Amino acid sequence: MIIDGDDLYLDLLFYNRHLKRLVAIELKIGKFEAQHKGQMELYLKWLNKYEKQEGENEPIGLILCAESNKEQVELLEMHKDGIMVAEFWTAIPPKKELEKKLHQLLSEAKERIERKLL
């Protein structure tokens, strides 16, 4: 992408036929930072303006980080802008640790659902 004469590079771009939209993916080696939201918003607006075809839905973004800051992500309400944040693992943790993490994530997801229903 060239914006104001600057070359910008999106890490990955896919098209999801079922969702009928472009899916932009940014890979971050470190911890999630609030500035990543602005970068992804810029990419999504550019894709919406220059790449979206007739009949397609607006592009969505996924930021993959080595570590996410859950409170920052929640406060930034990124889901409202079509942006999600997820963590990636460079190695599979031991079984007990993986089970603990999965139970924790399930519990957090249930809490978010309950808060939305209230």
C-alpha positions in Angstrom: 0.0 0.0 0.0 1.2 3.5 -0.8 -0.3 6.1 1.5 1.0 9.7 1.3 4.1 8.5 -0.5 4.9 5.9 2.2 5.1 2.2 1.4 3.2 0.2 4.0 3.2 -3.6 4.1 0.5 -5.8 5.5 1.8 -9.2 6.6 -0.9 -11.4 5.2 -4.1 -10.8 3.3 -6.8 -13.5 2.7 -10.3 -13.6 1.2 -12.9 -15.6 3.1 -15.6 -16.8 0.7 -18.1 -17.6 3.4 -17.8 -14.2 5.0 -17.4 -12.5 1.6 -14.6 -10.2 2.9 -10.9 -9.6 3.0 -9.1 -10.7 6.1 -6.0 -8.7 7.0 -3.5 -10.3 9.4 -0.6 -8.6 11.2 2.0 -10.6 13.0 3.7 -9.0 16.0 6.7 -10.6 17.6 6.2 -9.0 21.0 3.4 -8.0 23.3 0.2 -6.2 21.9 0.5 -2.4 22.0 -2.3 0.1 21.6 -0.7 1.6 18.5 -1.2 -1.7 16.6 -4.9 -0.9 16.5 -4.3 2.4 14.6 -2.0 0.6 12.2 -4.7 -2.1 11.5 -7.5 0.5 11.2 -5.4 2.3 8.5 -4.9 -0.9 6.6 -8.6 -1.8 6.8 -9.7 1.6 5.6 -7.3 1.4 2.7 -8.5 -2.1 1.8 -12.1 -0.9 2.0 -11.5 2.1 -0.2 -9.2 0.5 -2.9 -9.6 -3.3 -2.8 -13.1 -4.2 -1.7 -15.3 -5.4 -4.6 -19.0 -4.8 -5.1 -21.0 -7.3 -3.0 -18.3 -7.8 -0.5 -18.5 -7.0 3.2 -16.0 -4.6 4.9 -12.6 -6.1 5.6 -11.7 -7.4 9.1 -8.4 -7.6 10.8 -6.6 -10.0 13.0 -3.5 -9.0 15.0 -1.5 -12.0 16.1 0.9 -11.3 19.0 3.3 -13.3 21.2 1.4 -11.8 24.1 -1.9 -9.9 24.3 -2.8 -7.2 26.8 -6.4 -8.3 27.5 -7.4 -5.1 29.4 -6.0 -2.8 26.6 -7.8 -4.8 24.0 -11.1 -4.7 25.9 -10.8 -0.9 26.6 -10.0 -0.2 23.0 -13.2 -2.0 22.0 -11.4 -3.3 18.9 -14.2 -5.7 18.0 -16.4 -2.7 17.1 -13.9 -1.8 14.4 -13.7 -5.4 13.0 -10.3 -6.1 14.7 -9.5 -9.1 16.8 -6.3 -9.8 18.8 -5.0 -13.3 19.4 -1.8 -14.8 20.9 0.4 -17.3 19.1 2.6 -19.9 20.6 6.1 -20.7 19.3 6.0 -24.1 21.1 3.2 -26.3 22.4 3.2 -26.0 26.2 3.1 -29.2 28.4 -0.3 -30.9 28.6 -1.2 -29.6 32.1 -0.3 -26.0 31.2 -2.3 -26.3 28.0 -5.3 -27.6 29.8 -5.1 -24.8 32.4 -4.8 -22.2 29.6 -7.8 -23.7 27.8 -10.0 -23.7 30.9 -8.9 -20.1 31.7 -9.9 -19.0 28.2 -13.2 -20.8 28.4 -14.0 -19.1 31.7 -13.1 -15.7 30.3 -15.2 -16.2 27.2 -18.2 -17.2 29.5 -17.7 -14.1 31.6 -17.7 -11.9 28.5 -20.9 -13.5 27.2 -22.6 -13.0 30.6 -21.6 -9.3 30.7 -23.0 -8.8 27.2 -26.3 -10.4 28.3 -26.7 -8.1 31.3 
